[in-house]
Amino acid sequence: MTRTAVSSSLWTRQFHPRPEAPVRLFCFPHAGGSASFFHPLSAALADRMDVTCLQYPGRQDRLHEPCVDDMTELADRVLAEIEPSLDRPVLLFGHSMGATLAFEVALRMEYDLGIMPRTAFFSGRRAPSTPRRADAVDLADDEALLREIRGLSGTDARLLDDEDLRHMILPAIRGDYRAVQNYRLSERSTLRCPVQVLTGDSDPKTTLDEAKAWEQHTTGPSTVRVFRGDHFFLTKHQPDIIRLIAEAAEPDRI
């Protein structure tokens, strides 16, 4: 089957398109996040691969679209969008909620399309087999949701302090959190591709044991890399993370 390059759609952003590159990287943002979170990573890798960042509904230029608050539906719709571009080796990188979504997309690639990612990077997220029911946030309570977001330090405080902006971004955050809290692991829970797990040593959302549990979800090689930092450790360690992604894209890593 002949596939074309990634189309320009509401679901994808290519800040530095390289349609002729030998490898494609797909980036999946965290809850409440947007494609622009990965702009620096895209810029750093632009000379080596074609980077596509996912843009979920309900934020930025998709603000007036309803959020997709079901992980299964979200994964199905993302796969439908990126399938035309799966014509060469693919890397997946997901952070926090994005790691769970990247995992579900990888499962669909392998089981439904027979396409194995070259490597899947799961960052800032415990393995799907280690749920924490105690972590559930009262999604009906704006203040509870705001406390949760402030505690993770991943959203600009100025957005949360401005009442108008806060009302604009809370629906997307709430929808994403609902997708995460309602997510349940299906019977299809094991990949074949190599997995690299990235975690912060003081991340309140993921312990080292919970990060190591990702090895149960692939028959391929699994590596856990620990960085100094909290839930958004990756913003302080971009050079190291960029190096890991670049190394995984090398031809001898197939």
Secondary structure, 3 states (H helix, E strand, C coil): CCCCCCCCCCCEECCCCCCCCCCEEEEECCCCCCHHHHHHHHHHHCCCCEEEEECCCCCHHHCCCCCCCCHHHHHHHHHHHHHHHCCCCEEEEEECHHHHHHHHHHHHHHHHHCCCCCEEEEECCCCCCCCCHHHCCCCCCHHHHHHHHHHHCCCCHHHHHCHHHHHHHHHHHHHHHHHHHCCCCCCCCCECCCEEEEEECCCCCCCHHHHHHHHHHECCCEEEEEECCCCCHHHHCHHHHHHHHHHHCCHHHC
